[in-house]
Amino acid sequence: MRTAYQYKLLPNKEQIATIQLWLELLRRQYNYRLGERFSWWSENRCPVNACP
């Protein structure tokens, strides 16, 4: 039997601002690391393996 719970968030204005700030910081971090990965791959041209 599958059970899924969904909770509705009702943040106030201060919490909305904090959540938006965190999401923006996470988006920038993700894009920066993705860019690092692409640039490393273009320089080295070898596949990334978890077990070298």
mmCIF entry with sequence, helices, sheets and N, C-alpha, C, O atoms, coordinates in Angstrom:
data_MODEL
# 
_entry.id   MODEL 
# 
_entity.id                         1 
_entity.type                       polymer 
_entity.pdbx_number_of_molecules   1 
# 
_entity_poly.entity_id                      1 
_entity_poly.type                           'polypeptide(L)' 
_entity_poly.nstd_linkage                   no 
_entity_poly.nstd_monomer                   no 
_entity_poly.pdbx_seq_one_letter_code       MRTAYQYKLLPNKEQIATIQLWLELLRRQYNYRLGERFSWWSENRCPVNACP 
_entity_poly.pdbx_seq_one_letter_code_can   MRTAYQYKLLPNKEQIATIQLWLELLRRQYNYRLGERFSWWSENRCPVNACP 
_entity_poly.pdbx_strand_id                 A 
# 
loop_
_entity_poly_seq.entity_id 
_entity_poly_seq.num 
_entity_poly_seq.mon_id 
_entity_poly_seq.hetero 
1 1  MET n 
1 2  ARG n 
1 3  THR n 
1 4  ALA n 
1 5  TYR n 
1 6  GLN n 
1 7  TYR n 
1 8  LYS n 
1 9  LEU n 
1 10 LEU n 
1 11 PRO n 
1 12 ASN n 
1 13 LYS n 
1 14 GLU n 
1 15 GLN n 
1 16 ILE n 
1 17 ALA n 
1 18 THR n 
1 19 ILE n 
1 20 GLN n 
1 21 LEU n 
1 22 TRP n 
1 23 LEU n 
1 24 GLU n 
1 25 LEU n 
1 26 LEU n 
1 27 ARG n 
1 28 ARG n 
1 29 GLN n 
1 30 TYR n 
1 31 ASN n 
1 32 TYR n 
1 33 ARG n 
1 34 LEU n 
1 35 GLY n 
1 36 GLU n 
1 37 ARG n 
1 38 PHE n 
1 39 SER n 
1 40 TRP n 
1 41 TRP n 
1 42 SER n 
1 43 GLU n 
1 44 ASN n 
1 45 ARG n 
1 46 CYS n 
1 47 PRO n 
1 48 VAL n 
1 49 ASN n 
1 50 ALA n 
1 51 CYS n 
1 52 PRO n 
# 
_struct_asym.id          A 
_struct_asym.entity_id   1 
# 
_struct_conf.conf_type_id            HELX_P 
_struct_conf.id                      HELX_P1 
_struct_conf.pdbx_PDB_helix_id       AA1 
_struct_conf.beg_label_comp_id       LYS 
_struct_conf.beg_label_asym_id       A 
_struct_conf.beg_label_seq_id        13 
_struct_conf.pdbx_beg_PDB_ins_code   ? 
_struct_conf.end_label_comp_id       ASN 
_struct_conf.end_label_asym_id       A 
_struct_conf.end_label_seq_id        44 
_struct_conf.pdbx_end_PDB_ins_code   ? 
_struct_conf.beg_auth_comp_id        LYS 
_struct_conf.beg_auth_asym_id        A 
_struct_conf.beg_auth_seq_id         13 
_struct_conf.end_auth_comp_id        ASN 
_struct_conf.end_auth_asym_id        A 
_struct_conf.end_auth_seq_id         44 
_struct_conf.pdbx_PDB_helix_class    1 
_struct_conf.details                 ? 
_struct_conf.pdbx_PDB_helix_length   32 
# 
_struct_conf_type.id          HELX_P 
_struct_conf_type.criteria    ? 
_struct_conf_type.reference   ? 
# 
loop_
_atom_site.group_PDB 
_atom_site.id 
_atom_site.type_symbol 
_atom_site.label_atom_id 
_atom_site.label_alt_id 
_atom_site.label_comp_id 
_atom_site.label_asym_id 
_atom_site.label_entity_id 
_atom_site.label_seq_id 
_atom_site.pdbx_PDB_ins_code 
_atom_site.Cartn_x 
_atom_site.Cartn_y 
_atom_site.Cartn_z 
_atom_site.occupancy 
_atom_site.B_iso_or_equiv 
_atom_site.pdbx_formal_charge 
_atom_site.auth_seq_id 
_atom_site.auth_comp_id 
_atom_site.auth_asym_id 
_atom_site.auth_atom_id 
_atom_site.pdbx_PDB_model_num 
ATOM 1   N N  . MET A 1 1  ? 0.837  -1.175 0.000   1.00 0.00 ? 1  MET A N  1 
ATOM 2   C CA . MET A 1 1  ? 0.000  0.000  0.000   1.00 0.00 ? 1  MET A CA 1 
ATOM 3   C C  . MET A 1 1  ? 0.888  1.247  0.000   1.00 0.00 ? 1  MET A C  1 
ATOM 4   O O  . MET A 1 1  ? 1.778  1.389  0.838   1.00 0.00 ? 1  MET A O  1 
ATOM 5   N N  . ARG A 1 2  ? 0.638  2.117  -0.924  1.00 0.00 ? 2  ARG A N  1 
ATOM 6   C CA . ARG A 1 2  ? 1.388  3.370  -1.006  1.00 0.00 ? 2  ARG A CA 1 
ATOM 7   C C  . ARG A 1 2  ? 0.664  4.447  -0.217  1.00 0.00 ? 2  ARG A C  1 
ATOM 8   O O  . ARG A 1 2  ? -0.552 4.614  -0.312  1.00 0.00 ? 2  ARG A O  1 
ATOM 9   N N  . THR A 1 3  ? 1.436  5.157  0.549   1.00 0.00 ? 3  THR A N  1 
ATOM 10  C CA . THR A 1 3  ? 0.875  6.264  1.310   1.00 0.00 ? 3  THR A CA 1 
ATOM 11  C C  . THR A 1 3  ? 1.749  7.488  1.073   1.00 0.00 ? 3  THR A C  1 
ATOM 12  O O  . THR A 1 3  ? 2.965  7.433  1.257   1.00 0.00 ? 3  THR A O  1 
ATOM 13  N N  . ALA A 1 4  ? 1.150  8.553  0.679   1.00 0.00 ? 4  ALA A N  1 
ATOM 14  C CA . ALA A 1 4  ? 1.881  9.795  0.445   1.00 0.00 ? 4  ALA A CA 1 
ATOM 15  C C  . ALA A 1 4  ? 1.169  10.920 1.188   1.00 0.00 ? 4  ALA A C  1 
ATOM 16  O O  . ALA A 1 4  ? -0.051 11.071 1.113   1.00 0.00 ? 4  ALA A O  1 
ATOM 17  N N  . TYR A 1 5  ? 1.950  11.681 1.889   1.00 0.00 ? 5  TYR A N  1 
ATOM 18  C CA . TYR A 1 5  ? 1.395  12.808 2.616   1.00 0.00 ? 5  TYR A CA 1 
ATOM 19  C C  . TYR A 1 5  ? 1.832  14.099 1.955   1.00 0.00 ? 5  TYR A C  1 
ATOM 20  O O  . TYR A 1 5  ? 2.989  14.237 1.558   1.00 0.00 ? 5  TYR A O  1 
ATOM 21  N N  . GLN A 1 6  ? 0.943  15.014 1.838   1.00 0.00 ? 6  GLN A N  1 
ATOM 22  C CA . GLN A 1 6  ? 1.260  16.335 1.316   1.00 0.00 ? 6  GLN A CA 1 
ATOM 23  C C  . GLN A 1 6  ? 0.860  17.356 2.364   1.00 0.00 ? 6  GLN A C  1 
ATOM 24  O O  . GLN A 1 6  ? -0.243 17.324 2.910   1.00 0.00 ? 6  GLN A O  1 
ATOM 25  N N  . TYR A 1 7  ? 1.786  18.259 2.628   1.00 0.00 ? 7  TYR A N  1 
ATOM 26  C CA . TYR A 1 7  ? 1.533  19.295 3.609   1.00 0.00 ? 7  TYR A CA 1 
ATOM 27  C C  . TYR A 1 7  ? 1.516  20.646 2.915   1.00 0.00 ? 7  TYR A C  1 
ATOM 28  O O  . TYR A 1 7  ? 2.399  20.948 2.112   1.00 0.00 ? 7  TYR A O  1 
ATOM 29  N N  . LYS A 1 8  ? 0.547  21.430 3.213   1.00 0.00 ? 8  LYS A N  1 
ATOM 30  C CA . LYS A 1 8  ? 0.440  22.749 2.627   1.00 0.00 ? 8  LYS A CA 1 
ATOM 31  C C  . LYS A 1 8  ? 1.178  23.739 3.527   1.00 0.00 ? 8  LYS A C  1 
ATOM 32  O O  . LYS A 1 8  ? 0.864  23.873 4.709   1.00 0.00 ? 8  LYS A O  1 
ATOM 33  N N  . LEU A 1 9  ? 2.160  24.427 2.953   1.00 0.00 ? 9  LEU A N  1 
ATOM 34  C CA . LEU A 1 9  ? 2.905  25.418 3.714   1.00 0.00 ? 9  LEU A CA 1 
ATOM 35  C C  . LEU A 1 9  ? 2.207  26.767 3.633   1.00 0.00 ? 9  LEU A C  1 
ATOM 36  O O  . LEU A 1 9  ? 1.745  27.181 2.570   1.00 0.00 ? 9  LEU A O  1 
ATOM 37  N N  . LEU A 1 10 ? 2.140  27.424 4.738   1.00 0.00 ? 10 LEU A N  1 
ATOM 38  C CA . LEU A 1 10 ? 1.562  28.760 4.789   1.00 0.00 ? 10 LEU A CA 1 
ATOM 39  C C  . LEU A 1 10 ? 2.577  29.712 5.449   1.00 0.00 ? 10 LEU A C  1 
ATOM 40  O O  . LEU A 1 10 ? 2.376  30.159 6.579   1.00 0.00 ? 10 LEU A O  1 
ATOM 41  N N  . PRO A 1 11 ? 3.667  30.013 4.728   1.00 0.00 ? 11 PRO A N  1 
ATOM 42  C CA . PRO A 1 11 ? 4.692  30.865 5.323   1.00 0.00 ? 11 PRO A CA 1 
ATOM 43  C C  . PRO A 1 11 ? 4.267  32.333 5.346   1.00 0.00 ? 11 PRO A C  1 
ATOM 44  O O  . PRO A 1 11 ? 3.485  32.788 4.512   1.00 0.00 ? 11 PRO A O  1 
ATOM 45  N N  . ASN A 1 12 ? 4.803  33.052 6.319   1.00 0.00 ? 12 ASN A N  1 
ATOM 46  C CA . ASN A 1 12 ? 4.553  34.489 6.355   1.00 0.00 ? 12 ASN A CA 1 
ATOM 47  C C  . ASN A 1 12 ? 5.561  35.185 5.435   1.00 0.00 ? 12 ASN A C  1 
ATOM 48  O O  . ASN A 1 12 ? 6.389  34.517 4.815   1.00 0.00 ? 12 ASN A O  1 
ATOM 49  N N  . LYS A 1 13 ? 5.504  36.489 5.341   1.00 0.00 ? 13 LYS A N  1 
ATOM 50  C CA . LYS A 1 13 ? 6.349  37.217 4.391   1.00 0.00 ? 13 LYS A CA 1 
ATOM 51  C C  . LYS A 1 13 ? 7.838  37.042 4.694   1.00 0.00 ? 13 LYS A C  1 
ATOM 52  O O  . LYS A 1 13 ? 8.647  36.923 3.774   1.00 0.00 ? 13 LYS A O  1 
ATOM 53  N N  . GLU A 1 14 ? 8.198  37.026 5.960   1.00 0.00 ? 14 GLU A N  1 
ATOM 54  C CA . GLU A 1 14 ? 9.601  36.850 6.335   1.00 0.00 ? 14 GLU A CA 1 
ATOM 55  C C  . GLU A 1 14 ? 10.097 35.461 5.934   1.00 0.00 ? 14 GLU A C  1 
ATOM 56  O O  . GLU A 1 14 ? 11.213 35.321 5.433   1.00 0.00 ? 14 GLU A O  1 
ATOM 57  N N  . GLN A 1 15 ? 9.288  34.454 6.150   1.00 0.00 ? 15 GLN A N  1 
ATOM 58  C CA . GLN A 1 15 ? 9.664  33.092 5.782   1.00 0.00 ? 15 GLN A CA 1 
ATOM 59  C C  . GLN A 1 15 ? 9.743  32.932 4.267   1.00 0.00 ? 15 GLN A C  1 
ATOM 60  O O  . GLN A 1 15 ? 10.612 32.219 3.765   1.00 0.00 ? 15 GLN A O  1 
ATOM 61  N N  . ILE A 1 16 ? 8.855  33.580 3.542   1.00 0.00 ? 16 ILE A N  1 
ATOM 62  C CA . ILE A 1 16 ? 8.902  33.539 2.077   1.00 0.00 ? 16 ILE A CA 1 
ATOM 63  C C  . ILE A 1 16 ? 10.217 34.139 1.582   1.00 0.00 ? 16 ILE A C  1 
ATOM 64  O O  . ILE A 1 16 ? 10.852 33.590 0.682   1.00 0.00 ? 16 ILE A O  1 
ATOM 65  N N  . ALA A 1 17 ? 10.621 35.256 2.164   1.00 0.00 ? 17 ALA A N  1 
ATOM 66  C CA . ALA A 1 17 ? 11.874 35.896 1.765   1.00 0.00 ? 17 ALA A CA 1 
ATOM 67  C C  . ALA A 1 17 ? 13.058 34.984 2.059   1.00 0.00 ? 17 ALA A C  1 
ATOM 68  O O  . ALA A 1 17 ? 13.976 34.887 1.245   1.00 0.00 ? 17 ALA A O  1 
ATOM 69  N N  . THR A 1 18 ? 13.052 34.317 3.202   1.00 0.00 ? 18 THR A N  1 
ATOM 70  C CA . THR A 1 18 ? 14.135 33.405 3.562   1.00 0.00 ? 18 THR A CA 1 
ATOM 71  C C  . THR A 1 18 ? 14.187 32.213 2.607   1.00 0.00 ? 18 THR A C  1 
ATOM 72  O O  . THR A 1 18 ? 15.264 31.815 2.163   1.00 0.00 ? 18 THR A O  1 
ATOM 73  N N  . ILE A 1 19 ? 13.036 31.653 2.297   1.00 0.00 ? 19 ILE A N  1 
ATOM 74  C CA . ILE A 1 19 ? 12.970 30.512 1.380   1.00 0.00 ? 19 ILE A CA 1 
ATOM 75  C C  . ILE A 1 19 ? 13.469 30.918 -0.005  1.00 0.00 ? 19 ILE A C  1 
ATOM 76  O O  . ILE A 1 19 ? 14.222 30.175 -0.636  1.00 0.00 ? 19 ILE A O  1 
ATOM 77  N N  . GLN A 1 20 ? 13.056 32.085 -0.477  1.00 0.00 ? 20 GLN A N  1 
ATOM 78  C CA . GLN A 1 20 ? 13.507 32.550 -1.792  1.00 0.00 ? 20 GLN A CA 1 
ATOM 79  C C  . GLN A 1 20 ? 15.011 32.778 -1.807  1.00 0.00 ? 20 GLN A C  1 
ATOM 80  O O  . GLN A 1 20 ? 15.673 32.474 -2.800  1.00 0.00 ? 20 GLN A O  1 
ATOM 81  N N  . LEU A 1 21 ? 15.561 33.311 -0.718  1.00 0.00 ? 21 LEU A N  1 
ATOM 82  C CA . LEU A 1 21 ? 17.009 33.511 -0.629  1.00 0.00 ? 21 LEU A CA 1 
ATOM 83  C C  . LEU A 1 21 ? 17.742 32.178 -0.697  1.00 0.00 ? 21 LEU A C  1 
ATOM 84  O O  . LEU A 1 21 ? 18.719 32.039 -1.434  1.00 0.00 ? 21 LEU A O  1 
ATOM 85  N N  . TRP A 1 22 ? 17.270 31.198 0.072   1.00 0.00 ? 22 TRP A N  1 
ATOM 86  C CA . TRP A 1 22 ? 17.900 29.879 0.065   1.00 0.00 ? 22 TRP A CA 1 
ATOM 87  C C  . TRP A 1 22 ? 17.824 29.233 -1.316  1.00 0.00 ? 22 TRP A C  1 
ATOM 88  O O  . TRP A 1 22 ? 18.803 28.651 -1.785  1.00 0.00 ? 22 TRP A O  1 
ATOM 89  N N  . LEU A 1 23 ? 16.675 29.331 -1.963  1.00 0.00 ? 23 LEU A N  1 
ATOM 90  C CA . LEU A 1 23 ? 16.546 28.737 -3.297  1.00 0.00 ? 23 LEU A CA 1 
ATOM 91  C C  . LEU A 1 23 ? 17.473 29.405 -4.302  1.00 0.00 ? 23 LEU A C  1 
ATOM 92  O O  . LEU A 1 23 ? 18.043 28.731 -5.159  1.00 0.00 ? 23 LEU A O  1 
ATOM 93  N N  . GLU A 1 24 ? 17.628 30.711 -4.208  1.00 0.00 ? 24 GLU A N  1 
ATOM 94  C CA . GLU A 1 24 ? 18.540 31.432 -5.103  1.00 0.00 ? 24 GLU A CA 1 
ATOM 95  C C  . GLU A 1 24 ? 19.984 31.000 -4.862  1.00 0.00 ? 24 GLU A C  1 
ATOM 96  O O  . GLU A 1 24 ? 20.732 30.774 -5.814  1.00 0.00 ? 24 GLU A O  1 
ATOM 97  N N  . LEU A 1 25 ? 20.380 30.884 -3.590  1.00 0.00 ? 25 LEU A N  1 
ATOM 98  C CA . LEU A 1 25 ? 21.739 30.451 -3.272  1.00 0.00 ? 25 LEU A CA 1 
ATOM 99  C C  . LEU A 1 25 ? 21.996 29.027 -3.751  1.00 0.00 ? 25 LEU A C  1 
ATOM 100 O O  . LEU A 1 25 ? 23.068 28.730 -4.278  1.00 0.00 ? 25 LEU A O  1 
ATOM 101 N N  . LEU A 1 26 ? 21.017 28.148 -3.570  1.00 0.00 ? 26 LEU A N  1 
ATOM 102 C CA . LEU A 1 26 ? 21.163 26.771 -4.032  1.00 0.00 ? 26 LEU A CA 1 
ATOM 103 C C  . LEU A 1 26 ? 21.232 26.692 -5.547  1.00 0.00 ? 26 LEU A C  1 
ATOM 104 O O  . LEU A 1 26 ? 22.001 25.897 -6.087  1.00 0.00 ? 26 LEU A O  1 
ATOM 105 N N  . ARG A 1 27 ? 20.444 27.502 -6.240  1.00 0.00 ? 27 ARG A N  1 
ATOM 106 C CA . ARG A 1 27 ? 20.471 27.517 -7.707  1.00 0.00 ? 27 ARG A CA 1 
ATOM 107 C C  . ARG A 1 27 ? 21.837 27.960 -8.207  1.00 0.00 ? 27 ARG A C  1 
ATOM 108 O O  . ARG A 1 27 ? 22.391 27.354 -9.124  1.00 0.00 ? 27 ARG A O  1 
ATOM 109 N N  . ARG A 1 28 ? 22.383 29.019 -7.606  1.00 0.00 ? 28 ARG A N  1 
ATOM 110 C CA . ARG A 1 28 ? 23.701 29.509 -8.023  1.00 0.00 ? 28 ARG A CA 1 
ATOM 111 C C  . ARG A 1 28 ? 24.788 28.476 -7.751  1.00 0.00 ? 28 ARG A C  1 
ATOM 112 O O  . ARG A 1 28 ? 25.675 28.276 -8.580  1.00 0.00 ? 28 ARG A O  1 
ATOM 113 N N  . GLN A 1 29 ? 24.723 27.820 -6.596  1.00 0.00 ? 29 GLN A N  1 
ATOM 114 C CA . GLN A 1 29 ? 25.713 26.793 -6.247  1.00 0.00 ? 29 GLN A CA 1 
ATOM 115 C C  . GLN A 1 29 ? 25.648 25.633 -7.232  1.00 0.00 ? 29 GLN A C  1 
ATOM 116 O O  . GLN A 1 29 ? 26.681 25.156 -7.703  1.00 0.00 ? 29 GLN A O  1 
ATOM 117 N N  . TYR A 1 30 ? 24.441 25.179 -7.544  1.00 0.00 ? 30 TYR A N  1 
ATOM 118 C CA . TYR A 1 30 ? 24.265 24.075 -8.483  1.00 0.00 ? 30 TYR A CA 1 
ATOM 119 C C  . TYR A 1 30 ? 24.842 24.440 -9.858  1.00 0.00 ? 30 TYR A C  1 
ATOM 120 O O  . TYR A 1 30 ? 25.582 23.656 -10.452 1.00 0.00 ? 30 TYR A O  1 
ATOM 121 N N  . ASN A 1 31 ? 24.501 25.626 -10.355 1.00 0.00 ? 31 ASN A N  1 
ATOM 122 C CA . ASN A 1 31 ? 24.989 26.045 -11.667 1.00 0.00 ? 31 ASN A CA 1 
ATOM 123 C C  . ASN A 1 31 ? 26.499 26.214 -11.679 1.00 0.00 ? 31 ASN A C  1 
ATOM 124 O O  . ASN A 1 31 ? 27.145 25.893 -12.677 1.00 0.00 ? 31 ASN A O  1 
ATOM 125 N N  . TYR A 1 32 ? 27.075 26.712 -10.589 1.00 0.00 ? 32 TYR A N  1 
ATOM 126 C CA . TYR A 1 32 ? 28.530 26.875 -10.509 1.00 0.00 ? 32 TYR A CA 1 
ATOM 127 C C  . TYR A 1 32 ? 29.213 25.511 -10.574 1.00 0.00 ? 32 TYR A C  1 
ATOM 128 O O  . TYR A 1 32 ? 30.170 25.328 -11.326 1.00 0.00 ? 32 TYR A O  1 
ATOM 129 N N  . ARG A 1 33 ? 28.723 24.556 -9.785  1.00 0.00 ? 33 ARG A N  1 
ATOM 130 C CA . ARG A 1 33 ? 29.322 23.211 -9.781  1.00 0.00 ? 33 ARG A CA 1 
ATOM 131 C C  . ARG A 1 33 ? 29.113 22.506 -11.121 1.00 0.00 ? 33 ARG A C  1 
ATOM 132 O O  . ARG A 1 33 ? 29.991 21.775 -11.578 1.00 0.00 ? 33 ARG A O  1 
ATOM 133 N N  . LEU A 1 34 ? 27.974 22.718 -11.744 1.00 0.00 ? 34 LEU A N  1 
ATOM 134 C CA . LEU A 1 34 ? 27.734 22.129 -13.056 1.00 0.00 ? 34 LEU A CA 1 
ATOM 135 C C  . LEU A 1 34 ? 28.697 22.713 -14.083 1.00 0.00 ? 34 LEU A C  1 
ATOM 136 O O  . LEU A 1 34 ? 29.222 21.987 -14.927 1.00 0.00 ? 34 LEU A O  1 
ATOM 137 N N  . GLY A 1 35 ? 28.926 24.007 -14.015 1.00 0.00 ? 35 GLY A N  1 
ATOM 138 C CA . GLY A 1 35 ? 29.892 24.644 -14.901 1.00 0.00 ? 35 GLY A CA 1 
ATOM 139 C C  . GLY A 1 35 ? 31.299 24.125 -14.674 1.00 0.00 ? 35 GLY A C  1 
ATOM 140 O O  . GLY A 1 35 ? 32.045 23.925 -15.633 1.00 0.00 ? 35 GLY A O  1 
ATOM 141 N N  . GLU A 1 36 ? 31.680 23.901 -13.409 1.00 0.00 ? 36 GLU A N  1 
ATOM 142 C CA . GLU A 1 36 ? 32.990 23.317 -13.104 1.00 0.00 ? 36 GLU A CA 1 
ATOM 143 C C  . GLU A 1 36 ? 33.123 21.938 -13.727 1.00 0.00 ? 36 GLU A C  1 
ATOM 144 O O  . GLU A 1 36 ? 34.158 21.599 -14.299 1.00 0.00 ? 36 GLU A O  1 
ATOM 145 N N  . ARG A 1 37 ? 32.074 21.157 -13.610 1.00 0.00 ? 37 ARG A N  1 
ATOM 146 C CA . ARG A 1 37 ? 32.105 19.792 -14.148 1.00 0.00 ? 37 ARG A CA 1 
ATOM 147 C C  . ARG A 1 37 ? 32.256 19.804 -15.675 1.00 0.00 ? 37 ARG A C  1 
ATOM 148 O O  . ARG A 1 37 ? 33.043 19.034 -16.226 1.00 0.00 ? 37 ARG A O  1 
ATOM 149 N N  . PHE A 1 38 ? 31.506 20.671 -16.355 1.00 0.00 ? 38 PHE A N  1 
ATOM 150 C CA . PHE A 1 38 ? 31.603 20.751 -17.810 1.00 0.00 ? 38 PHE A CA 1 
ATOM 151 C C  . PHE A 1 38 ? 32.977 21.251 -18.249 1.00 0.00 ? 38 PHE A C  1 
ATOM 152 O O  . PHE A 1 38 ? 33.539 20.746 -19.221 1.00 0.00 ? 38 PHE A O  1 
ATOM 153 N N  . SER A 1 39 ? 33.515 22.228 -17.547 1.00 0.00 ? 39 SER A N  1 
ATOM 154 C CA . SER A 1 39 ? 34.828 22.742 -17.936 1.00 0.00 ? 39 SER A CA 1 
ATOM 155 C C  . SER A 1 39 ? 35.915 21.696 -17.685 1.00 0.00 ? 39 SER A C  1 
ATOM 156 O O  . SER A 1 39 ? 36.849 21.575 -18.478 1.00 0.00 ? 39 SER A O  1 
ATOM 157 N N  . TRP A 1 40 ? 35.802 20.938 -16.588 1.00 0.00 ? 40 TRP A N  1 
ATOM 158 C CA . TRP A 1 40 ? 36.776 19.880 -16.326 1.00 0.00 ? 40 TRP A CA 1 
ATOM 159 C C  . TRP A 1 40 ? 36.709 18.826 -17.422 1.00 0.00 ? 40 TRP A C  1 
ATOM 160 O O  . TRP A 1 40 ? 37.737 18.349 -17.902 1.00 0.00 ? 40 TRP A O  1 
ATOM 161 N N  . TRP A 1 41 ? 35.489 18.467 -17.812 1.00 0.00 ? 41 TRP A N  1 
ATOM 162 C CA . TRP A 1 41 ? 35.336 17.441 -18.837 1.00 0.00 ? 41 TRP A CA 1 
ATOM 163 C C  . TRP A 1 41 ? 35.887 17.915 -20.175 1.00 0.00 ? 41 TRP A C  1 
ATOM 164 O O  . TRP A 1 41 ? 36.521 17.144 -20.896 1.00 0.00 ? 41 TRP A O  1 
ATOM 165 N N  . SER A 1 42 ? 35.645 19.188 -20.513 1.00 0.00 ? 42 SER A N  1 
ATOM 166 C CA . SER A 1 42 ? 36.132 19.691 -21.802 1.00 0.00 ? 42 SER A CA 1 
ATOM 167 C C  . SER A 1 42 ? 37.662 19.782 -21.811 1.00 0.00 ? 42 SER A C  1 
ATOM 168 O O  . SER A 1 42 ? 38.275 19.660 -22.871 1.00 0.00 ? 42 SER A O  1 
ATOM 169 N N  . GLU A 1 43 ? 38.276 19.990 -20.665 1.00 0.00 ? 43 GLU A N  1 
ATOM 170 C CA . GLU A 1 43 ? 39.744 20.021 -20.595 1.00 0.00 ? 43 GLU A CA 1 
ATOM 171 C C  . GLU A 1 43 ? 40.342 18.622 -20.630 1.00 0.00 ? 43 GLU A C  1 
ATOM 172 O O  . GLU A 1 43 ? 41.385 18.417 -21.249 1.00 0.00 ? 43 GLU A O  1 
ATOM 173 N N  . ASN A 1 44 ? 39.706 17.659 -19.980 1.00 0.00 ? 44 ASN A N  1 
ATOM 174 C CA . ASN A 1 44 ? 40.295 16.326 -19.837 1.00 0.00 ? 44 ASN A CA 1 
ATOM 175 C C  . ASN A 1 44 ? 39.740 15.299 -20.819 1.00 0.00 ? 44 ASN A C  1 
ATOM 176 O O  . ASN A 1 44 ? 40.440 14.347 -21.165 1.00 0.00 ? 44 ASN A O  1 
ATOM 177 N N  . ARG A 1 45 ? 38.531 15.463 -21.263 1.00 0.00 ? 45 ARG A N  1 
ATOM 178 C CA . ARG A 1 45 ? 37.875 14.569 -22.229 1.00 0.00 ? 45 ARG A CA 1 
ATOM 179 C C  . ARG A 1 45 ? 37.944 13.094 -21.825 1.00 0.00 ? 45 ARG A C  1 
ATOM 180 O O  . ARG A 1 45 ? 38.203 12.226 -22.659 1.00 0.00 ? 45 ARG A O  1 
ATOM 181 N N  . CYS A 1 46 ? 37.711 12.823 -20.555 1.00 0.00 ? 46 CYS A N  1 
ATOM 182 C CA . CYS A 1 46 ? 37.631 11.430 -20.135 1.00 0.00 ? 46 CYS A CA 1 
ATOM 183 C C  . CYS A 1 46 ? 36.397 11.280 -19.264 1.00 0.00 ? 46 CYS A C  1 
ATOM 184 O O  . CYS A 1 46 ? 36.017 12.220 -18.566 1.00 0.00 ? 46 CYS A O  1 
ATOM 185 N N  . PRO A 1 47 ? 35.766 10.117 -19.293 1.00 0.00 ? 47 PRO A N  1 
ATOM 186 C CA . PRO A 1 47 ? 34.552 9.936  -18.509 1.00 0.00 ? 47 PRO A CA 1 
ATOM 187 C C  . PRO A 1 47 ? 34.848 9.927  -17.010 1.00 0.00 ? 47 PRO A C  1 
ATOM 188 O O  . PRO A 1 47 ? 35.915 9.489  -16.579 1.00 0.00 ? 47 PRO A O  1 
ATOM 189 N N  . VAL A 1 48 ? 33.914 10.405 -16.245 1.00 0.00 ? 48 VAL A N  1 
ATOM 190 C CA . VAL A 1 48 ? 34.045 10.404 -14.789 1.00 0.00 ? 48 VAL A CA 1 
ATOM 191 C C  . VAL A 1 48 ? 33.498 9.085  -14.286 1.00 0.00 ? 48 VAL A C  1 
ATOM 192 O O  . VAL A 1 48 ? 32.372 8.706  -14.608 1.00 0.00 ? 48 VAL A O  1 
ATOM 193 N N  . ASN A 1 49 ? 34.297 8.385  -13.494 1.00 0.00 ? 49 ASN A N  1 
ATOM 194 C CA . ASN A 1 49 ? 33.894 7.101  -12.950 1.00 0.00 ? 49 ASN A CA 1 
ATOM 195 C C  . ASN A 1 49 ? 34.026 7.167  -11.435 1.00 0.00 ? 49 ASN A C  1 
ATOM 196 O O  . ASN A 1 49 ? 34.974 7.757  -10.915 1.00 0.00 ? 49 ASN A O  1 
ATOM 197 N N  . ALA A 1 50 ? 33.097 6.574  -10.742 1.00 0.00 ? 50 ALA A N  1 
ATOM 198 C CA . ALA A 1 50 ? 33.142 6.596  -9.285  1.00 0.00 ? 50 ALA A CA 1 
ATOM 199 C C  . ALA A 1 50 ? 34.313 5.768  -8.752  1.00 0.00 ? 50 ALA A C  1 
ATOM 200 O O  . ALA A 1 50 ? 34.811 6.034  -7.658  1.00 0.00 ? 50 ALA A O  1 
ATOM 201 N N  . CYS A 1 51 ? 34.746 4.785  -9.505  1.00 0.00 ? 51 CYS A N  1 
ATOM 202 C CA . CYS A 1 51 ? 35.845 3.915  -9.080  1.00 0.00 ? 51 CYS A CA 1 
ATOM 203 C C  . CYS A 1 51 ? 36.956 3.939  -10.129 1.00 0.00 ? 51 CYS A C  1 
ATOM 204 O O  . CYS A 1 51 ? 36.925 3.140  -11.065 1.00 0.00 ? 51 CYS A O  1 
ATOM 205 N N  . PRO A 1 52 ? 37.923 4.825  -9.999  1.00 0.00 ? 52 PRO A N  1 
ATOM 206 C CA . PRO A 1 52 ? 38.983 4.915  -11.027 1.00 0.00 ? 52 PRO A CA 1 
ATOM 207 C C  . PRO A 1 52 ? 39.901 3.721  -11.059 1.00 0.00 ? 52 PRO A C  1 
ATOM 208 O O  . PRO A 1 52 ? 40.825 3.674  -11.871 1.00 0.00 ? 52 PRO A O  1 
# 
